[in-house]
Every structure is written in structure tokens, then in C-alpha cells.
Amino acid sequence: MPDVSRGAGNLPSELTSFVGRRRELAETRRLLASARLVTLTGVGGVGKTRLALRAAADVRRAFPDGVWFVPLAELRDPALLAHTIATTLGLTDEAGAQVGGLAEYLEDQRVLLVLDNCEHVLDACAVLVAKLLSATSSVRVLATSRQLLRADGEQVLVVPPLPVPSEGEPAVEAVTLFAERAAAVVPGFTVDASNRDTIVRICRRLDGIPLALELAAVRLRVLSVEQLLQRLDDRFRLLTDGSRTAPDRQQTLEAAIAWSYDLCSRAEQAVWSAVSVFAGGFDLEAAEAVCAAVGIGPDEVLDLIAAMVDKSILVRRDGTFGRAAWYGMLETVREYGHVQLVRSGRENAVRGRQVEHCARLARRYHTESFGPHQLDWVGRMRREQPNIRVALEHCVSGGPEGACRAAEITGPLWDYWFAGGYVREGYRWLRASLAQEVARDTPAHALALQGAAFVAAQIGDEEPARAMLAELRELADALDDDNLRAGWAQCAGMGSMFLGRLDRGRELMEQALDGFLRTGDEMQACNTRILLAAALFFLDDPEGLVVAEAALAQCEEHQAGWSRAYALWAVAINTWRRGDHRRASALLREAIAMRQPDRTQLAFTLTALAWCAGAAGEHERAAGLLGASSAVWRISGAGVAETGPYRQFDEECEARARDALGDDGYTRAFAATSGFDVDEAIAYALAEKPGGPRAPRRGRQSSPGGLTRREREIAELVADGLSNKQIAGRLVIAQRTAETHVENILTKLGFTSRAQIAAWLAEQRAAPGDGT
């Protein structure tokens, strides 16, 4: 066996700059110090090889017998693996080309082997490494692979995409890489105030994947950054001009992802394409539902999902709600899967399964949510919101039959649109699912109609509300459905109350309560008690407190958290009306501290807390709470605050505060809080002292994600489904201004769609300690 020069190695020189990765480099060095096999894994093009080479160079001194780079991408015959490593080490005789010969040669050497791109000879790599490490004492292996080796002692580091900055964040690695590669093809190219936002959006659209960023930068030879961004909708066609000296799999973005796709089994490829329909991630139950459309049985899905996690195609996240794991894909990976789904001709079948899955979830929500898991159900549906939106878009674009299917989702979820904070969006989906001329006498249509009528009354859409109530009454009689009759009475009674016809509202609400109690609909009986307690409050009837406390007791019996927040409000306003503003304030703060995602409930509660502050003589705080409530009412999309009964109490509270503070003092106190986002409004409301703590300081970083207060407010409206034109009308700003704000939000959060904004907000609201 030849004498190979000790202290040697063959690490290639870096031809381009190495950007960032400080954390990953430090972690790789730490793992190599304690483990003999370290695998860097991640999606194609994420930079595993560059990271491995830099880490190997950093630890070279610890391996006096050499650091050897063994590229395996072109190896097609697993039987030649040992021979390939031996050749790299300079061993030319036949003995060295066998595992035993390698082990004998390396037995006393301190060597680091960098095995690059192991995924397509995975089994051979796992077996060889296990044998080699067991036969030697000082050899270490640093492997890169899109799939885990699963060899004994393996330590794994998942290599993420490069971070993309939000405003004010120091982590700018993706932008730095793009800028440096762009400067190589466009001399003098720099990132400045005129192009930074566009470049950040490009980096976000490409998921911070280094290969994608490098391919995109090359296109600046012929495109401006603005043109490049516009053309990224077809990223696989655009990013096709890689280095001629790079491996084939790195010549184009599509080739990089296709390399992973080709390494998958046919069943894994089918799963990849099927789950690409999920816009916001998915759980195992959802995957099982859609994979049936591509010939994958439910009992096969778990193992296939596990394999795809191992291959870095899917990323597993802990479930935010309940105990179910949640899976996601980089947008680039998801888009590739969707292209394959379309080519397969199975897209409609998969989307049909997705609709059925969403309808099943909606039915379960409707039947199971009034109980100890109510908040979990609200959280689960909020997590599913992007997928519900995609399913409904598919339905309503499918003509009358599709609209009927949409009603199977929107109807059972009608109160979720409040609970989840999507009132306006939910109303549009409800209306869209009713916009067909067939199957109007089905239970699904009836439930959607009831929900739409309820929401219409809440947001003040009077003419459609009247028309829907008339249809609902006819349909209840046609179906001889007592629960629908109670639903009609509830909606009609609420509408009468909002219009100031309080006696009629009370009469109808009592009729509704009697009906729901007879049909055993606990959820709607509770809702009706809360509405009836409000009507009795306006009538100054002491019975209101009795009814409200019955609603609260019902919520506590069923451990229904979201409903309990409304019941606390009902008890509080009736308690306040009886003169006990201290207890009322405590109840309201308890409801606010629950940090529900329901903006309408929060707005109700903030308004009532303002009345309590006014009654206690805390007029500056009352003015501030009225300002904060006006901001949350605006975000919520509900129009209840503009109705006569509520406006009367607001005006009385305002008048007392103006008398005490003067017009200028009142205006200042109101204006100081009227631009609050939800977090700030909650923080202000929970302050127990009249003047403090003050609301959070105004600043560009007052909200998560680097959003300003105004941007957070607009993000809330985007999540609620409003168009730029509707946002402009709601906030009384120019449509172009609204468009600019939305673009800034997308840039700061690194998103490409309004659906992603909604999903992000759902996560923010669900995070522990988050105030939304």
C-alpha cells in the first residue's frame, strides 16, 4: 500500500465568497468535537456542501493526517463507494478499494472524511461509514445528504435557508449573498434605499435558498430587480442560467429540486404532489385525506411522510394546538410539487379531497366546539385558515355545485368567523356559498344562510340581512326545522335590538332561547342568553344580570373558553348597570386577559371598560379606552358600535369625559390610543391604574415582524379578506397608499401572498404571551 503524504488533504479552494452561517459553522464544529459522524441535511440548493467545506477547513488543524473531500454526486454504482474514497485518498491497489483495506489504512490516522451528496447511495454510505468507524479509533466523517444516513452515532444538523431581514434586523445573509453575486455579473451593483425592499422580496420569494439566489442574481445581466421580482411567479422557467462548471443538478433551480424528486419513490412523489395543495401546512389527517386521490392508502401515509421528512422535503413542526404534528414545505418545494400534480391530471381529484377534509373539520367544529376544547378548536381552525381559504376558492370557482360544497364548510363554521377574527372574510365566503340557484332547501344551505344573516346583522349590512332573514324563515317552515326557526328568531331579534326596537328584540330573543333549549342546541342557547342579556341591559331590566349569569354558568359547566369571554362581558355590563363598576371592571379585565383572537369580543369589552372608567371618574382613561376600542372595532369589521343602543352609551361616556377634560384634553387622550393595534389595546386595557402603565411607545418595531402599528392594522384587514380598495375605504386613505402598505407588509414578513399574512397572524395570536 503506497505511502500517502501525511497532513495532506484535498479541500477545494473557495472561488466565491462565503456568506454568513456563523451559527451553523459553530454548531458543526461543536458536533465534530464530540461525535464521529455528523450529517448536514437540508433541501437541495440550501448550501450544505459550502458549509461542510468551510467547517472542514476550520477544523483542519485537528486532523493532522488530512481532511479529504469525497464528492459522490456523480457516483452511480454503490458498489464503487469504497473505491471512490480510496481513490481520493490516493490508494491505488485493490486492497484499498475494499472497506477492510480502507479501515486497515486509516486505523491509526486522525482523518476527517467529507462525504458530499450521499443521498443517492445512502444505504451504501450508511453501511460503509458504520464499518469504517467501528474499525478505527480516530476517523471522523462529515456527510452532506438530503436524507439522513441513520447510521449508529449519527449527529444531525439541519441546514436552513439563509435568513432574510425584516426591518431593523441585523441578519441580512440572503441579501448579502444576492448582492455579492449580483455585483459579479453587474459591476457596481449595490443594495441601497431604492432597491433594498425589492431585493428583500426577491430573497423571500426564493425562500432564502442560496442556489436560487445565485441563479436569480445571474438574471440581472438582462433584467432589473423589479423585472426579476415580477417574473418569479414562474421561478423554475426563469432560474435556468447557472454556472457551466457547476454540477448538472445546480445548473437550474428546477434541476436542484428535481434531484430530490427523482430520489423519491413513486409513492413519495405522489404524496409530494398531493400535499402541495396545502397553502399553510398540514397534519397527518389532512395528508391521509388528499393522498387517497393519488392512490396512497391511509395506512401508508405516515411512513411516507416520515421518509419525506428524512429527505428534507417536509419540515416537521410541533402542533400549535392539541398534540398533532404539523408539516410544511418551502414555497419553492411546494410549487414544484404542484407542477407535478397538474401534470399528473389529478389536481381536481386532490382538491376535491381537500374540500371534503375541510368540510369534515367544519362539521366536527360545529358539533364539538362548545366544550372544554373550544379554544383548541378555534386555534385549530385558525391554523387551517389558509387551507380553508384555498378549498373555498376551489369551490366557488366551480359553479353552482361548487357553491353547494362551499356551504358545507362555511355554514358549520359561521360562528368561527367571529371566534377566529375573520368576520368580513367569513361573511364574503358565506355569501359566495349562497350564490347559487340549486339545492337551496338543503341543511347545509340553511345553516350557511343562518350564519350569513347573523353576520350581516353584526356588521350592519341591513338590506341583505332582511332578505336572508325572509328566506331563512321560509326555509325553516319548508324543512319543518325548529332549530332553524330558533335561529331565525335569534338573528331577527338581534337585528331589532341593533335598530333600537328593544322590546321586539327581547321578545324574539326569548322565543329563540326557548327554541334552542327545546332542540338541545347548547351553543346557540348560550349565545342567545348573552344576546338577551344585552337587550335587557339596554332596557335597564334587572333580569339581564340573571340571564347573563346563567350564560356564564353554562359556559363554565361546559368549560367553553371563547363563549365564556362573551358571558363575562354580559355579566359585567349588567353589573355596571346596577352600579357596581369595580366588579364590572374586574370581570372585563378577566375577559381581556384571556387574549382571544375574536376582535369583536375585544371591542365590546374595551368599550364597556371605558364606561366603567367613566363611572369611576377616570375620564382620561375612559377617553383612552374609547380610542382603543374604536381602533379594534375598525380592525374587527363589525359595525355594532355604530348602532343606536351602543352609541348612546358611548356618547354619554364621551360627554362626561369631555366635560372633565375639555375638548382638547379629550381629543388628545382619544387620539393617543385610536391608532393602537390589538397588542397595544390589550396592554392599555389591562393597566389597573388610571394613568398607567401607559400604552407601548410608538415606534416602528412595536409589532412582531417589524410592522408599524398602521401596518399591523392593515395586516389584520388583509387577514380578514379585505381587498386594497376595501382597506382604503375602511381607513379613509388612498387606494395607492393601501397598496403600498400591503407591499411593505409582504416585504417585511417575507411573504408572497395575502394568505401567508393571515397564517402568520394566526401564529402570532396563538403564541404564548401574544396579545392578539
N, C-alpha and C positions, 0 to 999 in steps of 0.2 A: 504494500500500500504506500503511495507516494507521501513524501513529507510536505504537507501543505504549510505555507508560512503562517506561523502563529501571529496573533494580533492583527490578522487581516480582516477582510470584510468586503462587501460589495455594495454598500448602500449607494444608490444613485444620487448624484448632485441635484439640488433643487434648481429648476430652471425658471420658476416663477416664485413670487413672494408667498410666504406662509402667513395666513391671516388668522389672528385670534386663537381660540381653542385653549386658553390658559387653564380653564378648569379641567377639560378633558385630558390635557397633557399631564397635569399634576396627578389626576386620578389614575392614568395609565402607568405612570412611574410608580405610584404607590402600590398598585396591584402587582406590578412586576417584581417589586421588592419582597412581596410576601407569597406570591403564587407562581407556579411553574408553567401554567398555561393560562394565558389571558386572551380572550377573543373580543375584538372590536366588531360590533354588529350594527347594522342600520340599513336604511333604504338605499337603493342604488344612487350613486352620484352624491352621497352626503359627505364624502371626504374621508372615508375610512383609511384608504391607502396613504394619503398625505399625512394623516395623524399618526399612523403607525410608523412611517419613515421618520418623522420628526421626533417622536418619542424614542425610537430606536437610536437615533443619533444622540439624543440627550443622555442616554444611559450607556453609551458605547464604552466608557471607561470601566464600567463594572464587568465587562466581558472581554478579558484580555485575549481570549482565543478567537474573537471575531463576532461580528454582528452580520448575519447573512440574510439577504433579501431573496426570497424564492417566489417569483411570480408564477401563479398557477392558472391564470385566465385562459391561456392557450392550450393547456393540458386537456386532452380529450379521453385518454385511456387511464383510468385509475390505477391500473397495474404498473404504470410507469412513474408513480409518485415518488417512490424511494429513489429511483434512478434520477429523477429530476433534481431532488435535493442533493444527491451525491454529486451530480454534475456541477451544481452550483458551488459545492464545497471543493471542487477540483479533484474528486475521486474518479479515476478512470477504469479501475479494474472491476470485474464482475462482482466480487465480494462486496464492494462498497455500494453496489446498486441494490442490495437487499437490506431489509430492516436490521437483520443481525449484524451485517457489516457496518452499517451506519452506527449502530449502538456501540459496537466494539471501538470504532474510530473515535467516537465522541465521549467515551466512557469517563475519561479524566479531564475533559475540557469544559471550560466555562464559556459557553456559546449561547448566543441568542439567535434563534431562527425566526425570521419574519415570513410567515406563510400567507401570501396575499391571494385573496379571492378563492377561498376554499369551498364555496357553496356548491359548485357543480361536481366536486369529487369529495363530497362531505364524508361519506362513510369511510372511504379510504383514508382520509385525513385523520378522522377520529381514531381509527384503529392504529395507524402508524404512530401518531403522537402518543397514544396511551402506551404502546410498547416501548417507544423510544424513551419516554420519561421514566418508565419503571425500570429500565435497564441502565440508566445513567443517574448521576447524582447532581450535576451542575448545569445541565442543559435546560434552557427555558425557551418557551415558544410564545410568540406574539402572532396571533392569527387575525386575519380580517375575513369576514364572511357575512353574507346576507342572512345566514341561518346559523344557529348555534351548533357547535360540534357535539355537545352533550357527552364529552369525554370526562372521565373522573378528574376531579380537582379543577375543572374549568371555572374561571372567574370571567364575568361578562361585563363589558361596558357598552351600553347603547349609545351610539354617536348620534346626537340630534342634529337637525339643520342649524345653520348659523342664526343667531338671534338678529332680529330686525328691531330698530329702536322705535319706541313711542317718543312723544315729545319730552325732551329733557333727560332721557335715559342715556347713560354713557355707553351701553352696549351697542356698537354700531358695526359689528363684524360683517354682516351681509352687505351693508352699504359700502364698507371699505373694500371688500373683495370686488364688488361690482365696479367701483370707481377705479381701482388699480388695473383691472382687466380692460376696462373701457379706455383708460389712458394709453394702454399698449397698442390699441388699434386707432384711437383718435388722439394724436398728440396734443397735449394741453388740456385734455378733458379734466374737469374738476367738479366736485359737488359744491353747489352754492345755494343761496336762498332761492334762486329762480328755478332750480331743478330738483332740490332735495326731496320735496314731497312726492314728486313723480317717481323718483328713484326708489324711495321707500315703498311706494305702492307696487313697483315692479318687483322688488325683493319679496314683498308679502305675497304677491300673486304666485311667485315661484317657490313659496314655502321656505325661503332661505336655503335652498339646496345648492351647494356650491357649483356643481356641474351645470345646473340650469342657469345660474347667474353668469357663469363664464360663457356659456353659449349665447346668452342674451346680449352680453357686452359686445360680442363679435358683430352682432347685427347693427351696432351703432356706426359701422362703416357706411351704411346706406340709409339708416333711419335716425330720426330724432328720438329722444327719450319719450316724448309724448306719443309718437307713432308706434314705438315699441310697446308701450303700455296698451295702446288701443288694440294691437294685434295679438295680445297674449290670450285672447279668448280661444285661439287655435294654436296653443303653445307647441303642440307636437309637430305641426307643419312649419312653424316659424323657427324653432330652435334646431336647425339641421346643419350647422356650419361649424363643426368642431375642428380641433387641430388634426392635421393629416397624420401626425405622428402618434396620436392617441390611439388606444385600442378601439376596435370597432364599436364596442358597447358604449364608448364615451364620445362617439362622433356626433350623436344626436341625443336629445332628451328622450325621444321615443325608444331609441335603442337601449338606453340605460334602464328604462322601466321594462322594456320587452325582455331584457336579460333575466329579470326577476320573474316575469310572467312565464317564460319558457322553462324556468327551473321548477315551476309548479306542476303538480299532477293535473290531469284533466278535471278532476273533481275540485281541486283547489282553484283552478282557473274559473270554473263555473261559479264557485262561491264568491270569488273576487268580483266577477261581473254582476252577480245578483245583488250583493250588498252595496254596490256603487250607487244604488238609488237612494240610500240614506244620506240626507244632507247634513245631519247633525250628530252622526254616530249612531250606534245601535247596540242592543243587548242580544243575548243568545236567543231569547224567544223570538225577537224580530228576525234574526238571521234564519232561524228554522222556518219561519213563515215564508219568506221570499225564496229561499233556496229550493223549496218544493217545486217552484216553477221551472227550475233548471235541472230537475231530475235527481236532486240530492235529498235523501230521506232525513227526517228529524234526528234519527239515532246516529247519523254520520256527521252532523254539523259540528258538534263540539270538538271532535278530533281534528277536523279540517280547520276550524278557527284556531285551535292551538298550534297547528302546523304553520298557519299563516302569521301568527304572532312570532313564532320562532324564525320565520323567514323575513321579518321586519316589514311585512306588507301591512299588517294591522298593528295598532298600538293599543295595549290594554290600559284602561284607566279604572280606578275604583269607582263604583257606583256612588253618585251623589246622594241618591235616595234609595232606601232599602239596602239590600245586600247584593244586588246584581252588578256584575262587572259590566263595564261599558267599553265598547271598542270603536276606534276611529282610524281614519286614514288621512295622510297628507292629501291635500286637494289634487295635487298632480297625480298621485297614485289612484285616487278615486276617479279622476277624469279618464285615465287610461282604462280602468275597468268599465266605465260607462261606454267608451268607444267599442270595447269588445262586446258589451251587451247589445248595443244597437246592431252591430254586425251579425250577431247571432240570430237576430229576428225574434228574440224572446222578451224584448223590453215591455211590451204591453202586458204579457203574462206576469212578469215580475212586478210591475207596478200594480196590477190587479191584486196580487197577493199582498202587496204593501197596504193597499186600501183596506182589504179585509182585516189585516192585522190592526190597523188604526181603528177600524170600526169595533173590533173585539175589545180593544183597550177602552174605547169610549163607553161601551156597554158596561164593562167592569167598573169604570169610574162612576157611572151613574148609579149602579146598584150597591157598590161597596164603599163609596167615599164618605158617607155620613157615619163615621165611626172613629175608632182610635187611630186609624191610618189616614185620616182625611188630609193632613198636611203632607204626608208622604205621597198620597195620590196627586195632590196639586203639584208637588215637586216633580213627580214622575212625568206628568203630562207637560209640564214646562220644559223638562229635558227633551221630551219628544216633540216639542213645538215645531222645530224646523222640518221634521219628518211629517207631522200632521199637515203642515202647510204644503209640502210637496204633494202629498196624497190628495189634498183637496184641489190643488191646481190641476192635477191629472183628472179628477172627477169633473170639475166644472167645465173643462175643455172638451168633455166627451158627450155633449148634448144632453137631452132630457134624461137618458138612462144614467149618465154620469152624475147629473144633479141629484137624482134619487139616491145614488150611493153616497153622495156627499152628505145628504140629510142623515144618513145612518151614523155619521161622525159628528156633525155639528149639533144635532138635536140632543143626544145624551150629554154633550159637553157644554150645554148652554150656560150653566152657572160657572163652569170652569173659566169661561172668558172673563168673568169678574175675578174669580179667585186667582187666576194666573196673571192678571194685569193686562189682558188683551181685549178690552171691551170693544173698541172700534173695529179692530180686525175681526173679532168674533162676529160682530154684527154684519159685517160685509159677507163673511162666509155663510152665515145663516141665511141672509137674503139671497145669495147666489144659489144655495141649495134648494131654495123655494121657487126659483125662477124656471119652472117647467110646467107643462100643461098636462102631464100624465101622472098617474099614481098619487093623486092629491088626497086620497082617502086612506092612506096607509098610516100606521102608528108612527113610523119614522118621520113622515111629513108633519104629522100632528105635533110631535114633540119639538121638531125644529121650529114650527110655527109658534108654539107657545114660548119657546126661548126667544125668538125674534121679537115677539110682541113685548115681552118683558124688557129686553134690552132697549127697544125703541122707546118705551116709556121712560127708562132711566136716562137716556141721552137726549130726550126732548124731541124726538122725531115724531111729531104728533099725527100728521096725516097718515103715514104708513102704519102707525100704531093702531089707529082707528080701523083701518082696512083689515089689518091682520086680526084684530080682536073680533070683527064681524065674521071673518072666515073661520076663526077658531071656534066661535060659538056654534056655527052651523055644523062644523065638522064633529064637535063633541056630541051634538044631537044625532048626527048621522051614524056615528060609531057607537052611540049609546054608552059613552065613556064618562063615568063620574069623576075620574081623576082629571080628565080634560076640562070638564065643567068647573071643577075647583080651580084649575089653572087659569081658565078664562076669568073667573071671579077675582082671583088674586091680581092678575095683570090689570083688569079693568078698575079694581079698587085702588091700586097704586096710582094709576093714571088719574083717577078722580082726585086723589089726595094731592098730587102734584099740581093739579089745576085749581086747588083751593076748595074743592067740593068735599069737605072733610066728613060730613055726616054720611054722604053717599059712599065715600071711600071706606069708612068704618063698616057700614052695612055689608058691602061686598067682601071686605076682608074677613068679617066674621063668617060669612057664607063660605068663603074659601077654606077657612080653618076647619069648619065643620066637615066640609067635603074631604079634605086631606086626612082628617082623623078617621073618618069612616073608611077610607080606602087604605089606610095604613101607611101613607107616604110620610114617613118621619121627617125626612129632609125638608119637604115643602111645608109640612106643618110648622116646623121650626122657623123657616123663612117667613111664613105668613104671620106667626106670632110677633116676629120682630117688626114687620111692616105695620101690623095692627097696633103695636106699642107706640110706633111713631105717630100714627093717626091719632091715637088717644092723647099723646103728648101735645100735639097741636091743638087738640080740643080741651086741653087742661083738665083731663079726666083722670082722677087718681087711679082708676083701674089700669092705666097704662103701666104703672110700676108692677102691678100683679102679673100682667101678661108678659112683660119683659123678663121678670124673674122666672116665670115658667119656661120661657125660651132658654134662659141661661141654665136652668136646672136640666132641661132636656139635652143641651149641648154637653154639660158635664156628665150626665148619665151615659151618653154615647161617646164621650171623650173626643168630640169633634172640634178640633182646634180653630179652623178657619171660621166656622159658624159661631164659635164662642166669642170671637173678637167682635162680631156684629151684635151679639147678645149683650156683651159688656157695654157697648155703646148705647143700646136701647135702655138698659138699666140706668146708665149714667145720666142720660138726658132727662129721664123721668125723675130720677133722684134730684137732679139740679132744679127741675121744675117745682119740686116740693121744698126747695130752699136749702138743701144740703150740698153746697158746691164743693166742699172739701172731699167728701166721699165720691162725688161725681168725678172730680179731677183725678183721684186715685184710680178709679175704675178705667178712665180714659187712658191714663198713662200705662196702665197694665195692658190694655189692648194695643197701644202703640209699641210697647216694648216687645210684643210678640213678633214684630218686624215681618208682617205678612206681605206677600207680593201684590195683594189687592190694593191698588191705588185708590179706588173708590171708597173702600172702607177706611183707609188712612185719611182721606179728605173729609169724610163725615166726622171722624174722631177729632181731627185738628180743629175743625170748625166748632164742635161742641166744647173743646178745651178752651177756645177763645171766649165762648160765652161764660165759662166758669171763671176765667181770669178776670173778665169784666165784672162779674158779680162779686169778686173778692177785692175789687178796687185796683187791680193790677192792670191799668189801662194801657201802658206802653207794651206790656207783654200781650195783652189782648190784641192790640193792633198788629204786633209781630206775628201772632198766631193766625190772624185773619190773612195776613200777607202770605204766610207759608201755606195755608190751606188753599188760597187762590192758585198758588203755583201747582199744588198737587191736583186740584180739580182740573186744571188745564192739561196736565200730563195724563190724567185718568181718561179723559174723553167723555166722562159722564156729565150730564147737564143739570143734575139735581139742584146744585147750588143756585141756579137761576130761577127755580120755581118759587111761586109765591110764598108758601109756608116757611121754607127755609130762609128765603131772602128777608122776610120780615124780622127774624131773629138776628140775622147778620147785620141788618141795618140798625136795629136797636143797639147792638153791641158797638157798632161803629160810632153811632151818635154819642153814646156815653164816653167813648174814648176820645172823640174829637172835643167834647166839652171839657174833658180833663186835660188834654194835651195841647189843644189848639189845632187848627188845621195844618199848620206846618209841622208840628210835632207828630201828629198822627200820620201825615204823609211820609215823613222820614222813617218812622217805625215800620209802617206798612211796606215801604219800598225796600227797606233793608232785608226783608225776607221774601219778597214776592218773586225773586229770581232764583230761589233755592231749588236744588234738586232734591230727590227723595231722601237721600242720606242726611243732608243738612236740615231738612224739615224735621226729621225724626230726632236728630240731635238737639235741635232747638226745643222741640216739644217736651223732651224728657228732662230738660233742665228744671229743677224743682224750685229754684229761687226766682223771683220776679224778673231780675235783670240778668241772670247768668246761670250757667255759663253762656256767653254769647255764642251766636252761631259760628260755624267754622269760618275762618278768614277767607275772603275772596282771593282766588288765585287760580292760576292755570292748571295746578295739579290737585284741585280739590276733589276730583273724582278718580276712581280707578281707571287705568288705561290712559291717564294723562288728559282726559277730557275736561274742558272747562264746564262750568255749570250750564251754560247755554247749550253746549254740545251734548251734555248728558240729557238735558231736557229733550233735545231733538232726537237723540238716540232712543229715548223712551217712546216718542211718537212714531219713529220708524219701526220699532219693535211692535207697536200696536197696529202696524199695517198701513199707516197713512202715506200717501204719495207726497212728493215735494210740494206740489200745488196745495194739497190739503194742509200740510205743515205750515206753509206760508200764510194760509188763511187763518189757521188756528192762532198763530203767534203774531199776526198782523205785521209780517215782514215781506220783502220782495221774494218772488219765487226763486230768483237767481241767488239771493242770499241763502235761502234754504238749501238749494243745491250745493252751494259752496260748503255750508256746514256739514252736509251729509258726506261730501267728498273728503273733508278733513277728518271726519269720524272714521271713515273707511281706512284712510291713510294711517291714522294714529293706532288703530286697532289691528291694522294689517289684514283687513278683510276685503273680499271681492264682491260681497253681496249683502243685501239688506237682511237676508235670513241669518247670516252669520252674526250680525249685530244683535238680533233677537236672541240667538243662542247664547252669546256672550253675556247679555244682560241677565238671562236666566241663571247662568252660573254665578254671576256677581250677587244676585239676590239670594241665591241659595248658600253662599259661602258663610261659614260661621262668623258672627260678628258683623256681617254686612247689613247695611241699613236699608237695602232696597227690598 
